[in-house]
Amino acid sequence: MTHTGKKKYTILAVDDDEDILQTIKGNLELDGYEMLAATDGRTGLDMVRRMRPDLIILDLNLPDIDGIKACQIIRREFDCPIIMLTARDGISDRVLGLECGADDYIIKPFNALELSARIKAILKRVERTTVQDRMEVGDLTIDFKSRRVFSGGQEISLTKTEYELFDLFITYPGEVLSRDFIRRQIWRDSQLYKHSRAVDVHVQRLRKKIEADIENPRIIVTIPGVGYKYQP
């Protein structure tokens, strides 16, 4: 725990490129994380078992154990979030990484601010789900375990994207989320939405299902010229 009482998270970075490892370590220590580092898969697995980090950044290409295999081993034994770090930009590699149990992935060369934002988003969700299984938002009830939303006991039929949008907003109560941040969190793979108004379209569809008055939304509020904010 820090002197403020807030938990100081421990992150393990596993990458055989020591320059990248030092960059990750330096940047995340500035963000206040306790950092562990390993340059091969076997050492990384040993540190996971001994140190029990709160989150793991795992390179796909390791000299001894393939990152996919290492991810599968970790996932069988522990429930901590895993971000896969990869130089491969192929869709199949990304899908394989997520299917083996990774929570997210980021492609090299990466932006340190983007990695930091991904980590914060994942840890915020971990904090929330460890505290509660359900949340009341006005007349709505969100069940995080089943990923379902109810109003007056009746389930609201949300698409996968609509639920993920709602989940993202309530992860950042009172914070303004830019359209670009929302797009990168919801559609990590797709170039299709890069310069489109897809975020606005999906927010409007979500509002139609959760807002009492679509013309005067009170849950998800538009911040002109920037993005949106969830108002608790």
Secondary structure, 3 states (H helix, E strand, C coil): CCCCCCCCCEEEEECCCHHHHHHHHHHHHHCCCEEEEECCHHHHHHHHHHHCCCEEEEECCCCCCCHHHHHHHHHHHCCCCEEEEECCCCHHHHHHHHHCCCCEEEECCCCHHHHHHHHHHHHHHHHHHHHCCEEEECCEEEECCCCEEEECCEEECCCHHHHHHHHHHHHCCCCEEEHHHHHHHHCCCCCCCCCCCHHHHHHHHHHHHHCCCCCCCCCEEEECCCEEEECC
